[in-house]
Amino acid sequence: MTPELITFAGSVDGIRHAIQAGATHVILDDPAISCRSYQDPDPKRLDTLDRLLHATEQYPNCIFSVNCDKLFHTHEFDLLDRVIARILDSPVRWMRVQDIGAMAYIAEHEPAIRIILNTEMGNANAQSMAAFSQTATRQVLGNELPVAAIKTIQKTVDTQYELMVHGPILLQYSYRRYLGSLMETERVIQGSIDDTDYPGRHFPVLDNRHGHFMFFYMDRCLLGYSSVVLGLNLSGWIVDGRGQSDAYLTTALSAYRHCLDAQTTGDAKPVQAVSPRPLKPMFFLVNNTDQERQAERDGLVLGTVIDVIKGDCIHVTLCEPFRGFQAPPRLLLP
């Protein structure tokens, strides 16, 4: 079965554009319940969700899910009740969450709703996925999982999986926000943090009512490895273009649509041409931080490499025999 091509839409026009570009599954994104929304939500209203749910009736051949990945505090579960009520009053029956308490609450109070779990972090092994599969119908695989680990998990836990094949990589999240965002009329702040040690690396920042987010300076793109992704037989491929231009999302969706239809490897060049950030596969082929890399030790071992500045220098923590050794400003190694 061909995987669903999945993307986000926060407006009625966004739904239409996504489907025209090839999406077969659209995630309805209301800023009141969407953690990473680039729109300013009214926390007391769900007007956007109402409009989006109503618009789904125009597209009977498309699958829809409601993005509810907000992290709920104890006093906010009345909002979750209102979201559930609206979904039950519509044709949509899929709901996306990352809050484990919200997942349990939905399963207990309305088992007719099918849950897609996307924890982003903390769900990287077969044991946790087996436990969550007792409640969630689908799970989104973590972005840090290399393809070998994904295959191992699939052999162990028989459930439906999705993978973000294209989009931003979250580095850190905090409920604490910029002070300025609390003082300004505009409650959503977008910007970037520059790495002074590596000029040209700009880490995108999003600050909204749900908290503060920082992303990697490169975005994930698996177009060059789409034949490998096809071999995983996933339920869905996610293309996350939130915060990007319409041209970016349309170009990316069309490229992945071609991969799925032709069952072939894609070309990332057209997407890179409209992307504000570099596009790389990230950890998909191998996550080197999970491996013990042992160099061939046929010479003198000085210590452990802790940082490499390309074209400049290597920082090393010296082994015990060399502690106290005063290295010259530049130590030439063979």
Buried (B, 14 or more C-beta within 10 A) or exposed (E): EEBBBBBBBBBBEBBBBBBEBBBBBBBBBBBBBBBBBBBEBEEEEBEBBBBBBEBBEEBEEBBBBBBBBBBBEEEBBEBBEBBBEBBEEBEBBBBBBBBBBBBEBBBEEBEEBBBBBBBBEEBBBBEBBBEBBEBBBBBBBBBBBBBEBBEBBBEEBEBBBBBBBBBBBBBEBEEEBEEEBEEEEEBBBEEBBEEEEEEEBBBBBBBBBBBBBBBBBBBBBBBBBBEBBBEBEBBBBBBBBBBBEEEBBBBBBBBBBBBBEEEEBBBBEBBBEBBEBEBBBBBBEEBEEEEEEEEEEEEEEBBEEEEEEEEEEEEBEBEEEBEEEEEEEEEEEE
